[in-house]
Amino acid sequence: MTLSLVVLLPFLGAIAAPLFAQAGRTAIAIASSVPALVALMALFPYWKRLSEGGVLVQTYDWMPSIGLSLSFRLDGLSLLFALLILVIGLLIILYARYYLKPQENVGKFYALLLCFKGAMLGIVLSSNLLLMLVFWELTSLVSFLLISFWNHKKDARRGARMALAVTGGGGLALLAGILLIGRIVGSYELDDVLAAADLIKAHALYPFALTLVLLGAFTKSAQFPFHFWLPHAMQAPTPVSAYLHSATMVKAGIFLMARLYPALAGTEQWFYMVSFTGMATLLIGAYVALFKHDLKGLLAHSTVSHLGLITLLFGMGTRLAAVAALFHVINHAIFKASLFMAAGIIDHETGTRDMRRINGLWRFMPHTATLAMVAASSMAGVPLLNGFLSKEMFFAESLALNLPGFWAYVPPLIATLAGIFAVAYSARFIHDVFFNGKPVDLPIYPPHEPPRYMKIPVEILVFACIMVGMFPAISIGPLLYAAASATLAGDVPDYQLALMHGFNLPLLMSFLAFFGGLLMYSQRQRFFDFHARFKEIDEKAVFEKVAMRMEDLASTFTNKLESGSLQRYAMLLVLSAIAVAWRPIEELGVFIGANGLSPIDVPTLIGAVVLILCAIGTAAMHRSRFDALILLSVVGLMVALAFARFSAPDLAMTQLSVEVVTIVLLMMALYYMPSWTPIEASWPRRLRDIAIALVAGIGMTLITLAMLTQPFESISGYFLEHSKSGGGGTNVVNVILVDFRGFDTLGEITVLAIAALGIYTLLKNTQLAPPPGDGHGHPWTRDAYPVMLRQIARPMLPLALMISLYIFLRGHNMPGGGFIAGLITSVALVLQYIASGIQWTQARIPIRYHNVIGLGLLFAAVAGAGSYAFGYPFLTSTFGYITWPVVGKFEVASALVFDLGVYLTVIGATLLALVSLGNLSPHSATTHIKGGL
């Protein structure tokens, strides 16, 4: 329960925190901090167990038939990322309190931030790959909303759309990869997947599964060639950039590679795909960062570069490289989050992020400048800071790669070159912003230090940079070892976290990178001139051009396919079905199976002939709408009789009730339509349609004959056997609806409720001019509510309600149930509206059908969730027997409450739809009662 609570807490906070928005930014910031604090306290008791290599797994069944469970796992790796998410999230909340302006929608911002925190915790704590994918997609959706938080800015909207398109596409690839892994292993549980590492790597589907999983990881973590979305997401508020794009979201892909490292790594395909992608990203990001004038643009491309460094380390495939990758995950999150927040302070206090204008800020903001320079030095890999240590490990691993011939020199050279660029763009950050002359035309002048508490998050992170850099074994050693143990399945190599490892080649590479970077920066004008020779690619413009091109192609195809003709759509649908089904039917060959045909008696033959003739008559007389409706009602009646004939009384009663409601609904709609439909097609077209219909009808007949005359095993035996023992009822149909397939029924009544509310919304302010008479020019009768109809309808109401109650109560053991009873009640009440009018009926039944729908859904949901209190899955029902006076022993089932929800929802939805239509008529226009709807 602990781990699920940790994931759930931020989502609960997202609901509760905005309630404090009216109390001020401080109040909502404090409220938003509570979930993270509680989550940290919940995780603290497991620290000792996890540091020793322990694993905590908590599993709750959800959809076992498809392998999806609410399964959560806490080990060293997930603890590392959970701490990054929670701790940095707390600092971001404090920082955002002072960054956001009072007039901004802080309630929305904090709610989205907490939702994102919960989604990230769901990713790192999920022990089921399908569950992890759910949270994976949720991060993409919430990040889209956070990046576009300033939706009045066009660049913010475009950057959000780009991020969603790239990461969403990667999510689809990841879905396919996870499904392939599940097919190979036979399970989506992480323990099973990691234990089947050899099976996965030896399987023929491994290359496809690996490629798809890596696509998901690369798009999320902005790896080449998908790196372009991250810099354009910098239009988001700086707290979003500091949280999503340095410490959390972009680390999701890194986490995925670390989590599946034992199962997927160790092959040549892994080495080439991951290492070369990381190498390309490392160099491209580092190169472009040097030439960016936007402060956050420089930090964004440096983030891309460092993510490439981490990916390259994982791609090397050695155990120590994986440890170095995890170490740099920690260090990068610390110094990059602090740098982004420092950049936000500079932007907040100067009004710009253009590094060509924000010069000489040391004189105005010495405190902020000192913090930013320490963080930037850590990014450059200066000794005594945390970035230096993980960079040393990176250099050492680049030297340790056992590649043949000339290729052995490539990784160290690339690592050193990347280090040179890192020092150069870090030096530019420090020199151009805090020194290099005086500010140029700042929007806010003179700049000054931010509020005291706005700097505290930066101070904490900068202090962490120093502590990890000077005392790595004490400050971060145990957490890093626990994370490495979980990533490497306990096979952790010997390594040493120390301030210095003596004079060796990695240290020499560090000196070369440091002085080479300073030299490069000192000659920056030459490099800028060289860079200016090449036309800079505007990734946003390219993306927009591709998106518009795809949109144009889709529009062209849609316009050719969709002409606005319903008849054409129906024709294409039927032709498609014929094309798909033709080959299987041809291969089947025999259309009457071994069981043969059942004998046909005279009543059945007569019913079938009447049904066929009425169906043909409906199509033939469709231009006369009223006549076609009458024939259609006969078709419905014959279908109900067919159900009764073949021992399906529940279906017969349902069909009959639905038929009455449907006919009333169509009659109301036809009132506003012409009585005759114009001739819409020529004879050749009609002959074509008849031919298509005959082919489709013959095909369906052949399929039906083949299916029903073949020997087969029906699932009905299972339901017949377990209906009484498992569901407590002898009416198998009702037990299926409220127990075995109760989740389907809950979804169906929810859809019914939404449809009724949609009809009400569309019609509530609609007024249609009714025709003055029927299609033959005869005026309507002045007697809107005939006396005979009223006299018959009113005494029928209590009788119908009594029958409805009887049908409802007996439904668990005899034909009936909530759906049928609800339709009977609805028909009885609709009859009152038709016979006596809305005003008369509503005065005696002052019910808001919205409330009836809501009450029905509430009953159904409570009945389903009640099983949780007793430790059973959702919608598990129970039953027992009680003894009543006079009545005696009586069975009571919890499914009765669920059936009551069905009953109320059907009544509310049916009457809301029908009365909404009835309010359009001239007889009810002057007697419209709002309370009735």
MOVENUR-V533633 format. One record per helix or strand. SS is the DSSP state (hx for helix, st for strand). FROM is the first residue (numbers start at 1). TO is the last residue. Records with the same first field share a line. If there is no record, write none. Layout:
BEGIN
SS=FROM-TO ; FROM-TO
END
This chain:
BEGIN
hx=2-23 ; 25-44 ; 47-51 ; 64-66 ; 76-99 ; 106-125 ; 129-147 ; 154-185 ; 190-195 ; 197-202 ; 206-220 ; 228-235 ; 238-244 ; 249-259 ; 261-264 ; 268-290 ; 295-316 ; 319-350 ; 366-380 ; 386-400 ; 407-434 ; 452-470 ; 472-475 ; 477-487 ; 505-522 ; 524-532 ; 539-561 ; 566-588 ; 602-620 ; 625-645 ; 649-670 ; 683-708 ; 716-727 ; 732-740 ; 742-763 ; 787-810 ; 818-836 ; 838-844 ; 849-870 ; 895-918 ; 922-925 ; 930-932
st=56-63 ; 68-74 ; 126-126 ; 128-128 ; 189-189 ; 294-294 ; 354-354 ; 624-624 ; 676-676 ; 773-773 ; 779-779 ; 879-884 ; 888-893
END
